[in-house]
Amino acid sequence: NGQWAALRNFCDSRAKPPIGIKPFALAAIKGRQGQVEVMHYIERMTDKSDSEDRYSLFCEAGMWKRALGEAVTLGDGRKIAHVRSMSTSPEVQRLCDKYL
């Protein structure tokens, strides 16, 4: 209901919320919050096992350069190709071609 500061405070009040960080990031994305707010949550996902979730969140947010970085980290050519097909940025497409 638009209480973004309260959501941020709630998420930040614990070292790691029992439900994880992904639901907070998804709420910010679906609530059309800016990239800074979305990144606040995604940056808290620091475990190696979070790479898949970070990739999907970056895709959901349309942050294609960041999604590409995660795809490269994962070493997944299909994810890189997906980023290339979804991004309209010539720079991101060139980078995808380089990594493919």
NUTORZA-423463 format. One record per residue: chain; y, x, z of N, C-alpha, C in turn; residue number from 1. Coordinates in pm, 1 decimal. Layout:
chain = A	ny = Y	nx = X	nz = Z	cay = Y	cax = X	caz = Z	cy = Y	cx = X	cz = Z	resi = NUM
...
//
This chain:
chain = A	ny = -120.6	nx = 81.8	nz = 0.0	cay = 0.0	cax = 0.0	caz = 0.0	cy = 126.3	cx = 85.7	cz = 0.0	resi = 1
chain = A	ny = 117.9	nx = 202.4	nz = -57.6	cay = 235.6	cax = 286.1	caz = -75.9	cy = 271.8	cx = 375.7	cz = 41.6	resi = 2
chain = A	ny = 186.5	nx = 386.5	nz = 139.0	cay = 215.9	cax = 470.5	caz = 255.1	cy = 159.5	cx = 611.6	cz = 233.3	resi = 3
chain = A	ny = 216.8	nx = 680.1	nz = 134.9	cay = 164.2	cax = 810.7	caz = 94.9	cy = 183.4	cx = 916.3	cz = 201.7	resi = 4
chain = A	ny = 295.1	nx = 911.8	nz = 273.8	cay = 316.7	cax = 1009.4	caz = 381.2	cy = 213.2	cx = 991.2	cz = 491.7	resi = 5
chain = A	ny = 180.4	nx = 868.6	nz = 522.9	cay = 80.1	cax = 841.4	caz = 625.8	cy = -58.0	cx = 889.7	cz = 580.2	resi = 6
chain = A	ny = -89.0	nx = 869.8	nz = 452.4	cay = -217.2	cax = 916.5	caz = 400.6	cy = -226.0	cx = 1068.4	cz = 409.4	resi = 7
chain = A	ny = -117.8	nx = 1135.2	nz = 371.9	cay = -115.4	cax = 1282.0	caz = 378.9	cy = -131.4	cx = 1328.8	cz = 522.7	resi = 8
chain = A	ny = -58.0	nx = 1266.2	nz = 615.3	cay = -68.0	cax = 1303.5	caz = 756.7	cy = -209.1	cx = 1281.1	cz = 809.9	resi = 9
chain = A	ny = -270.3	nx = 1170.2	nz = 771.5	cay = -406.3	cax = 1142.4	caz = 815.8	cy = -503.0	cx = 1248.4	cz = 764.4	resi = 10
chain = A	ny = -491.6	nx = 1283.4	nz = 638.1	cay = -579.0	cax = 1384.8	caz = 579.2	cy = -556.4	cx = 1521.1	cz = 644.4	resi = 11
chain = A	ny = -430.1	nx = 1553.8	nz = 669.5	cay = -396.7	cax = 1684.4	caz = 726.0	cy = -424.4	cx = 1693.5	cz = 875.9	resi = 12
chain = A	ny = -451.5	nx = 1580.2	nz = 940.7	cay = -469.8	cax = 1581.1	caz = 1086.0	cy = -605.3	cx = 1637.7	cz = 1127.0	resi = 13
chain = A	ny = -692.6	nx = 1659.0	nz = 1032.7	cay = -825.5	cax = 1713.6	caz = 1060.9	cy = -848.6	cx = 1836.0	cz = 973.3	resi = 14
chain = A	ny = -933.3	nx = 1925.9	nz = 1023.6	cay = -967.5	cax = 2042.9	caz = 942.7	cy = -1033.7	cx = 1997.4	cz = 812.4	resi = 15
chain = A	ny = -1126.8	nx = 1904.7	nz = 822.5	cay = -1189.7	cax = 1846.5	caz = 704.8	cy = -1230.4	cx = 1704.4	cz = 742.6	resi = 16
chain = A	ny = -1169.8	nx = 1605.9	nz = 677.5	cay = -1203.6	cax = 1467.1	caz = 710.4	cy = -1352.8	cx = 1440.3	cz = 689.1	resi = 17
chain = A	ny = -1412.0	nx = 1355.1	nz = 772.5	cay = -1555.8	cax = 1328.3	caz = 759.5	cy = -1595.4	cx = 1269.3	cz = 623.5	resi = 18
chain = A	ny = -1502.8	nx = 1204.2	nz = 555.3	cay = -1534.0	cax = 1148.6	caz = 423.2	cy = -1504.8	cx = 1247.9	cz = 311.8	resi = 19
chain = A	ny = -1454.5	nx = 1365.1	nz = 347.3	cay = -1419.9	cax = 1465.6	caz = 247.9	cy = -1278.5	cx = 1444.8	cz = 195.4	resi = 20
chain = A	ny = -1238.1	nx = 1529.3	nz = 104.1	cay = -1102.4	cax = 1527.2	caz = 49.1	cy = -1094.7	cx = 1444.9	cz = -78.9	resi = 21
chain = A	ny = -1204.5	nx = 1434.8	nz = -152.3	cay = -1203.5	cax = 1368.7	caz = -282.3	cy = -1144.2	cx = 1227.5	cz = -278.3	resi = 22
chain = A	ny = -1177.4	nx = 1142.2	nz = -180.5	cay = -1118.4	cax = 1008.0	caz = -179.5	cy = -965.9	cx = 1008.6	cz = -167.0	resi = 23
chain = A	ny = -912.3	nx = 1106.5	nz = -97.4	cay = -766.9	cax = 1117.9	caz = -84.2	cy = -704.3	cx = 1154.2	cz = -218.3	resi = 24
chain = A	ny = -767.5	nx = 1250.1	nz = -287.7	cay = -717.3	cax = 1290.6	caz = -419.5	cy = -725.6	cx = 1174.3	cz = -518.2	resi = 25
chain = A	ny = -836.1	nx = 1101.6	nz = -515.6	cay = -850.5	cax = 986.4	caz = -604.8	cy = -745.4	cx = 879.6	cz = -576.4	resi = 26
chain = A	ny = -715.9	nx = 857.5	nz = -449.1	cay = -612.5	cax = 759.2	caz = -413.7	cy = -477.3	cx = 802.1	cz = -470.3	resi = 27
chain = A	ny = -446.3	nx = 930.7	nz = -459.9	cay = -319.1	cax = 980.5	caz = -512.0	cy = -313.5	cx = 967.5	cz = -664.5	resi = 28
chain = A	ny = -425.2	nx = 994.9	nz = -731.0	cay = -429.9	cax = 983.4	caz = -877.2	cy = -413.5	cx = 837.7	cz = -919.3	resi = 29
chain = A	ny = -492.2	nx = 750.4	nz = -858.4	cay = -487.9	cax = 608.4	caz = -895.5	cy = -355.4	cx = 543.3	cz = -854.4	resi = 30
chain = A	ny = -288.9	nx = 600.9	nz = -752.9	cay = -159.2	cax = 550.8	caz = -709.8	cy = -43.8	cx = 610.5	cz = -787.9	resi = 31
chain = A	ny = -78.4	nx = 685.1	nz = -892.7	cay = 20.5	cax = 746.2	caz = -982.4	cy = 120.7	cx = 836.3	cz = -908.8	resi = 32
chain = A	ny = 67.7	nx = 912.0	nz = -813.5	cay = 150.5	cax = 1010.7	caz = -746.0	cy = 162.4	cx = 1132.7	cz = -836.8	resi = 33
chain = A	ny = 261.4	nx = 1213.4	nz = -813.8	cay = 284.8	cax = 1329.8	caz = -899.1	cy = 179.9	cx = 1437.4	cz = -881.4	resi = 34
chain = A	ny = 185.7	nx = 1535.9	nz = -969.6	cay = 88.7	cax = 1645.1	caz = -965.7	cy = 94.9	cx = 1722.8	cz = -834.9	resi = 35
chain = A	ny = 211.4	nx = 1732.6	nz = -776.8	cay = 224.3	cax = 1806.6	caz = -650.1	cy = 140.6	cx = 1739.3	cz = -542.0	resi = 36
chain = A	ny = 148.3	nx = 1607.9	nz = -535.3	cay = 72.7	cax = 1534.5	caz = -434.0	cy = -77.8	cx = 1543.2	cz = -460.7	resi = 37
chain = A	ny = -116.7	nx = 1528.5	nz = -585.9	cay = -257.7	cax = 1539.1	caz = -621.1	cy = -309.1	cx = 1679.0	cz = -588.6	resi = 38
chain = A	ny = -232.3	nx = 1780.7	nz = -623.9	cay = -272.8	cax = 1919.0	caz = -597.5	cy = -285.1	cx = 1947.5	cz = -448.2	resi = 39
chain = A	ny = -203.9	nx = 1880.8	nz = -366.7	cay = -211.7	cax = 1900.4	caz = -221.1	cy = -354.8	cx = 1875.8	cz = -172.7	resi = 40
chain = A	ny = -417.6	nx = 1772.8	nz = -224.9	cay = -553.3	cax = 1740.6	caz = -182.9	cy = -657.0	cx = 1829.6	cz = -251.5	resi = 41
chain = A	ny = -642.8	nx = 1847.9	nz = -381.1	cay = -742.4	cax = 1926.2	caz = -453.9	cy = -745.6	cx = 2071.0	cz = -403.2	resi = 42
chain = A	ny = -631.1	nx = 2125.9	nz = -369.2	cay = -627.2	cax = 2263.8	caz = -319.0	cy = -701.3	cx = 2279.2	cz = -186.7	resi = 43
chain = A	ny = -720.9	nx = 2171.1	nz = -114.8	cay = -795.7	cax = 2177.6	caz = 11.2	cy = -946.1	cx = 2180.6	cz = -12.0	resi = 44
chain = A	ny = -987.5	nx = 2157.2	nz = -133.1	cay = -1130.1	cax = 2160.2	caz = -167.5	cy = -1165.4	cx = 2303.0	cz = -207.9	resi = 45
chain = A	ny = -1203.1	nx = 2383.9	nz = -111.2	cay = -1216.3	cax = 2527.5	caz = -134.3	cy = -1360.1	cx = 2577.5	cz = -142.6	resi = 46
chain = A	ny = -1456.9	nx = 2495.0	nz = -109.7	cay = -1596.6	cax = 2539.3	caz = -115.7	cy = -1641.2	cx = 2555.2	cz = -261.0	resi = 47
chain = A	ny = -1731.8	nx = 2649.0	nz = -283.5	cay = -1786.8	cax = 2668.1	caz = -418.2	cy = -1849.4	cx = 2538.6	cz = -469.0	resi = 48
chain = A	ny = -1909.2	nx = 2463.9	nz = -378.5	cay = -1976.2	cax = 2339.6	caz = -417.7	cy = -1877.3	cx = 2231.2	cz = -461.0	resi = 49
chain = A	ny = -1748.0	nx = 2252.7	nz = -438.1	cay = -1645.7	cax = 2155.2	caz = -474.8	cy = -1598.5	cx = 2168.3	cz = -619.3	resi = 50
chain = A	ny = -1645.8	nx = 2269.0	nz = -691.6	cay = -1596.6	cax = 2293.3	caz = -827.8	cy = -1618.4	cx = 2174.0	cz = -920.0	resi = 51
chain = A	ny = -1733.9	nx = 2110.8	nz = -911.6	cay = -1761.6	cax = 1993.1	caz = -995.1	cy = -1661.6	cx = 1881.8	cz = -964.6	resi = 52
chain = A	ny = -1637.7	nx = 1858.4	nz = -836.2	cay = -1543.3	cax = 1754.1	caz = -796.8	cy = -1401.2	cx = 1789.4	cz = -840.0	resi = 53
chain = A	ny = -1362.6	nx = 1915.4	nz = -823.2	cay = -1228.9	cax = 1957.0	caz = -867.8	cy = -1214.0	cx = 1934.0	cz = -1017.3	resi = 54
chain = A	ny = -1316.1	nx = 1971.8	nz = -1094.0	cay = -1312.4	cax = 1951.0	caz = -1238.6	cy = -1291.3	cx = 1802.8	cz = -1270.2	resi = 55
chain = A	ny = -1370.5	nx = 1716.3	nz = -1209.8	cay = -1359.4	cax = 1573.3	caz = -1241.2	cy = -1224.5	cx = 1516.1	cz = -1197.6	resi = 56
chain = A	ny = -1170.9	nx = 1565.4	nz = -1086.5	cay = -1039.8	cax = 1517.7	caz = -1041.5	cy = -929.0	cx = 1563.3	cz = -1136.1	resi = 57
chain = A	ny = -936.8	nx = 1687.6	nz = -1180.8	cay = -837.0	cax = 1736.5	caz = -1276.5	cy = -843.2	cx = 1654.7	cz = -1405.6	resi = 58
chain = A	ny = -963.1	nx = 1621.3	nz = -1450.3	cay = -977.1	cax = 1538.3	caz = -1570.5	cy = -917.8	cx = 1399.8	cz = -1545.8	resi = 59
chain = A	ny = -949.8	nx = 1341.6	nz = -1432.6	cay = -898.9	cax = 1208.0	caz = -1398.7	cy = -746.1	cx = 1206.6	cz = -1397.0	resi = 60
chain = A	ny = -687.2	nx = 1316.7	nz = -1350.9	cay = -541.6	cax = 1326.7	caz = -1341.5	cy = -477.2	cx = 1371.2	cz = -1472.8	resi = 61
chain = A	ny = -558.4	nx = 1408.3	nz = -1571.3	cay = -504.0	cax = 1456.1	caz = -1698.3	cy = -444.2	cx = 1595.3	cz = -1688.0	resi = 62
chain = A	ny = -491.0	nx = 1672.0	nz = -1591.6	cay = -443.1	cax = 1808.9	caz = -1571.2	cy = -541.4	cx = 1901.9	cz = -1643.9	resi = 63
chain = A	ny = -526.1	nx = 1907.6	nz = -1775.5	cay = -626.4	cax = 1970.0	caz = -1860.5	cy = -636.3	cx = 2120.4	cz = -1844.9	resi = 64
chain = A	ny = -526.2	nx = 2187.9	nz = -1822.4	cay = -532.6	cax = 2333.8	caz = -1805.6	cy = -610.5	cx = 2368.5	cz = -1679.4	resi = 65
chain = A	ny = -587.3	nx = 2293.7	nz = -1574.2	cay = -661.2	cax = 2315.1	caz = -1449.0	cy = -808.8	cx = 2277.2	cz = -1466.2	resi = 66
chain = A	ny = -835.0	nx = 2168.3	nz = -1538.8	cay = -973.3	cax = 2127.8	caz = -1564.6	cy = -1046.0	cx = 2237.1	cz = -1642.5	resi = 67
chain = A	ny = -977.0	nx = 2297.0	nz = -1738.3	cay = -1036.0	cax = 2406.0	caz = -1814.5	cy = -1071.2	cx = 2522.7	cz = -1723.0	resi = 68
chain = A	ny = -981.1	nx = 2556.0	nz = -1631.7	cay = -1009.1	cax = 2664.6	caz = -1536.9	cy = -1135.8	cx = 2638.7	cz = -1456.5	resi = 69
chain = A	ny = -1153.9	nx = 2516.6	nz = -1411.2	cay = -1275.1	cax = 2482.3	caz = -1336.9	cy = -1398.2	cx = 2487.3	cz = -1426.3	resi = 70
chain = A	ny = -1384.8	nx = 2440.3	nz = -1550.3	cay = -1497.6	cax = 2443.4	caz = -1643.8	cy = -1540.3	cx = 2587.2	cz = -1670.6	resi = 71
chain = A	ny = -1443.3	nx = 2676.5	nz = -1683.5	cay = -1473.3	cax = 2817.6	caz = -1705.4	cy = -1541.7	cx = 2875.7	cz = -1582.0	resi = 72
chain = A	ny = -1490.1	nx = 2840.7	nz = -1463.8	cay = -1550.7	cax = 2887.7	caz = -1339.0	cy = -1696.1	cx = 2841.5	cz = -1329.9	resi = 73
chain = A	ny = -1720.6	nx = 2718.9	nz = -1371.8	cay = -1856.8	cax = 2665.0	caz = -1369.6	cy = -1943.8	cx = 2722.5	cz = -1481.5	resi = 74
chain = A	ny = -1879.7	nx = 2781.2	nz = -1583.0	cay = -1953.1	cax = 2835.6	caz = -1696.4	cy = -2020.7	cx = 2726.8	cz = -1779.1	resi = 75
chain = A	ny = -1954.0	nx = 2613.3	nz = -1790.1	cay = -2013.5	cax = 2497.5	caz = -1856.9	cy = -1942.4	cx = 2471.1	cz = -1989.9	resi = 76
chain = A	ny = -2009.0	nx = 2504.8	nz = -2099.5	cay = -1952.5	cax = 2487.2	caz = -2232.5	cy = -1925.3	cx = 2342.1	cz = -2267.5	resi = 77
chain = A	ny = -2008.6	nx = 2250.4	nz = -2217.6	cay = -1986.2	cax = 2107.9	caz = -2245.7	cy = -1857.2	cx = 2059.1	cz = -2180.5	resi = 78
chain = A	ny = -1830.0	nx = 2108.7	nz = -2061.1	cay = -1706.2	cax = 2070.1	caz = -1992.8	cy = -1584.2	cx = 2128.0	cz = -2065.5	resi = 79
chain = A	ny = -1597.3	nx = 2251.4	nz = -2113.9	cay = -1488.8	cax = 2312.9	caz = -2190.5	cy = -1463.5	cx = 2232.2	cz = -2318.2	resi = 80
chain = A	ny = -1570.2	nx = 2193.2	nz = -2386.0	cay = -1556.4	cax = 2112.5	caz = -2507.5	cy = -1494.6	cx = 1976.1	cz = -2475.7	resi = 81
chain = A	ny = -1529.0	nx = 1920.6	nz = -2361.5	cay = -1471.2	cax = 1791.9	caz = -2320.3	cy = -1320.1	cx = 1806.2	cz = -2300.4	resi = 82
chain = A	ny = -1279.0	nx = 1912.5	nz = -2233.5	cay = -1136.1	cax = 1936.7	caz = -2212.1	cy = -1066.5	cx = 1949.7	cz = -2346.9	resi = 83
chain = A	ny = -1128.5	nx = 2023.9	nz = -2439.1	cay = -1067.3	cax = 2042.3	caz = -2570.6	cy = -1049.2	cx = 1909.2	cz = -2642.6	resi = 84
chain = A	ny = -1147.9	nx = 1822.1	nz = -2631.2	cay = -1140.0	cax = 1694.2	caz = -2701.9	cy = -1038.8	cx = 1598.8	cz = -2638.5	resi = 85
chain = A	ny = -1012.5	nx = 1613.5	nz = -2511.0	cay = -922.7	cax = 1521.6	caz = -2441.6	cy = -777.1	cx = 1568.7	cz = -2439.4	resi = 86
chain = A	ny = -756.2	nx = 1698.9	nz = -2440.3	cay = -621.0	cax = 1753.2	caz = -2429.6	cy = -547.4	cx = 1745.9	cz = -2563.3	resi = 87
chain = A	ny = -419.5	nx = 1715.4	nz = -2555.2	cay = -336.6	cax = 1715.9	caz = -2675.7	cy = -251.0	cx = 1841.8	cz = -2684.0	resi = 88
chain = A	ny = -265.2	nx = 1928.5	nz = -2585.8	cay = -186.8	cax = 2051.4	caz = -2582.7	cy = -249.9	cx = 2158.0	cz = -2672.6	resi = 89
chain = A	ny = -174.0	nx = 2207.0	nz = -2772.0	cay = -227.5	cax = 2313.5	caz = -2857.7	cy = -266.2	cx = 2438.4	cz = -2777.7	resi = 90
chain = A	ny = -190.1	nx = 2467.8	nz = -2672.8	cay = -220.5	cax = 2585.2	caz = -2589.1	cy = -356.7	cx = 2569.3	cz = -2522.0	resi = 91
chain = A	ny = -381.7	nx = 2453.7	nz = -2463.4	cay = -509.5	cax = 2429.1	caz = -2396.1	cy = -622.4	cx = 2430.5	cz = -2498.9	resi = 92
chain = A	ny = -600.6	nx = 2373.0	nz = -2615.1	cay = -703.2	cax = 2372.2	caz = -2718.4	cy = -736.7	cx = 2513.5	cz = -2765.6	resi = 93
chain = A	ny = -634.6	nx = 2598.7	nz = -2778.9	cay = -658.8	cax = 2739.3	caz = -2816.6	cy = -739.7	cx = 2810.4	cz = -2709.5	resi = 94
chain = A	ny = -704.8	nx = 2785.0	nz = -2583.2	cay = -778.7	cax = 2847.6	caz = -2472.9	cy = -924.6	cx = 2800.6	cz = -2472.5	resi = 95
chain = A	ny = -945.0	nx = 2672.8	nz = -2498.4	cay = -1080.9	cax = 2619.2	caz = -2504.6	cy = -1160.2	cx = 2688.9	cz = -2615.0	resi = 96
chain = A	ny = -1098.1	nx = 2705.0	nz = -2732.9	cay = -1164.3	cax = 2772.0	caz = -2843.4	cy = -1201.5	cx = 2914.8	cz = -2805.2	resi = 97
chain = A	ny = -1112.8	nx = 2979.9	nz = -2733.0	cay = -1137.1	cax = 3117.6	caz = -2688.8	cy = -1259.4	cx = 3123.3	cz = -2598.3	resi = 98
chain = A	ny = -1268.9	nx = 3029.2	nz = -2504.1	cay = -1380.5	cax = 3032.0	caz = -2410.0	cy = -1511.2	cx = 2981.7	cz = -2470.4	resi = 99
chain = A	ny = -1499.8	nx = 2893.2	nz = -2569.8	cay = -1623.2	cax = 2845.4	caz = -2634.1	cy = -1682.0	cx = 2955.3	cz = -2721.0	resi = 100
//
